[in-house]
Amino acid sequence: MAEIEIGIYKSGRRAYGFDDIAIVPSRRTRDPEDVDISWEVDAFRFELPLMASGMDGVTSPRTAIELGRLGGVGVLNLEGLWTRYEDPEPLFAEIAELPDEKATFRMQQMYQEPVKPELVTERIRQIKAAGVVACASVTPQRTQELAPAILAGELDLLVIQGTVVSAEHVSRTTEPLNLKRFIREFELPVIVGGCASYQAALHLMRTGAVGVLVGVGPGNACTTRGVLGIGVPQATAIADVAGARMRHLDETGVYVHVIADGGMSKGGDIAKAIACGADAVMLGSPLSSAEEAPCKGFHWGMATFHPTLPRGTRVRTGVRGTLKEILLGPAHENDGRMNLFGALRTAMATCGYETLKEFQKAEVMVAPALQTEGKALQRAQGVGMGH
């Protein structure tokens, strides 16, 4: 791809986010009922290609159980409030009441409480006892430390997640996690991320991970792009990582799943993520607006409470409906934020594709006018796509 000259010293590729592209209908259409949006990773099959983000405002043991029953999988943050406090419910209530200017500082205080390995095991067992797939996340820095408690709880699927996770972390002061050795020796399938480039994704795939999370800074609660200046718009990032998946498949015969993580608030965003090459999506803020969500319409990123350099903020998402309504409908609003996977199913049917892997081959085009063309009245009145 041709690079654009930024200055005499530096050139760069043009990158695209979801709002910059459109999916092009093909010559065929289908009935939405004939579309299969199920997803399989390792030994697990899910009716929805959905992982709920491992963030405290999104996934609690209760919401993980409900998401499993609806066909997706919830990712519990094993370094969050649920594993630091026996009963964190009063803290969630307090977070919801905090004024904006005090939220980050107070949350930093809350997260100073140490993670308790016995609670890690207990929370995992609570999810498994409900008969759904138990999935949870840890950062690379705490993976080795919490591994015994994770295995004791008999977790099904582990996510090793950070703002950026690399296959080769270099440190002069500590012994970093050797991802390849850990994944090879660990007894559970592992998903790793985030990443946002072809080369980084390829190296992560070579560690033996069953899936790779794509996204650096696109989430509603994340300020990484402002604080650190790093990130890649999601449409380009997903397409690049999907390219790495194909190269890895050619080299090894092993298919590694690409999971788009962040930047999706509407059904159309999810459809574009799949069309760009994702196998599934990880959602945060849309699910924090569910009635069952832990903080009742508030959401914050994984690095919001960092003790010295917060890279996230508490955002208010409001309560829009039940988890079922947000994921599967019925929708009572016309802005694309409800019945997200009904929208994906309809998008695939409208374009004539029967499965997610077929939909990855859909034609897309650069189309920034998609958001504004013919929408003057909606924008002027603040309705529909003019919100």
DAKA-V205046 format. One record per run of one state. SS is the DSSP state (hx for helix, st for strand, lp for the rest). FROM is the first residue (numbers start at 1). LEN is the number of residues. Records with the same first field share a line. If there is no record, write none. Layout:
# DAKA-V205046
SS=FROM-LEN / FROM-LEN
This chain:
# DAKA-V205046
lp=1-2 / 6-5 / 14-4 / 24-8 / 35-1 / 37-2 / 42-2 / 47-3 / 53-8 / 71-2 / 78-3 / 84-5 / 98-2 / 111-6 / 130-5 / 139-1 / 154-3 / 162-17 / 186-3 / 196-2 / 206-5 / 215-7 / 223-1 / 228-6 / 253-4 / 262-5 / 276-4 / 284-1 / 289-1 / 291-7 / 300-12 / 313-2 / 317-4 / 322-1 / 329-11 / 352-3 / 360-4 / 367-1 / 372-4 / 382-2 / 387-1
st=3-3 / 11-3 / 21-3 / 36-1 / 39-3 / 44-3 / 50-3 / 73-5 / 135-4 / 157-5 / 189-7 / 211-4 / 222-1 / 257-5 / 280-4 / 290-1 / 298-2 / 312-1 / 315-2 / 321-1 / 355-1 / 364-3
hx=18-3 / 32-3 / 61-10 / 81-3 / 89-9 / 100-11 / 117-13 / 140-14 / 179-7 / 198-8 / 224-4 / 234-19 / 267-9 / 285-4 / 323-6 / 340-12 / 356-4 / 368-4 / 376-6 / 384-3
